[in-house]
Amino acid sequence: MIEVPRLHDGYLTAIAVADKQATFTAKSVVGERWQIVVQGVQALQVADFREGNIINCIEVITRAQPPREVMERLFTPPHHNAAAEYHLAHGEFLDKKCEAVRSGEFILIMITSSYGADVAVLGTGVEVSGGLD
C-alpha cells in the first residue's frame, strides 16, 4: 500500500510537470512541507487551481477499481454526436486503462479540494517526501 501524508485542510501550493513526471508540493496545517512525485505520467488533469487550494483528501488507487468518472476526466470521451464506433473504441480504451490500474501497472492519484484545485493523475509510480518545516 502506498502511504500519503494526511494533508486535510493543508494547501496544494505548486504543480510542476516535465518529462513524464508531475511534482505536487503541499503544506500541512502545521506548516510541514510535502512533495508527491508521480513518475511515468500517462495523463494529468487539474481543474480550478486557485490561490489557496485547500486539500480535502488525497487518494491513491492501485490494484483496485478506479472510479470511471475520474478516468473519463483524464481521457475525455468523444463528442456526443461522434459516430458510435468512436464511442465504442473509447470505451474499450478506458476499460484497458482501468484494468491497468486494477493490475497494479498504473497508479491513480486524486487530490480533492475543499477550495481550489481538483487533481487526477495516472502514472507508473509515486514517491512521497517531506514532513519538514
Disulfide bonds with the S-S distance in Angstrom:
none
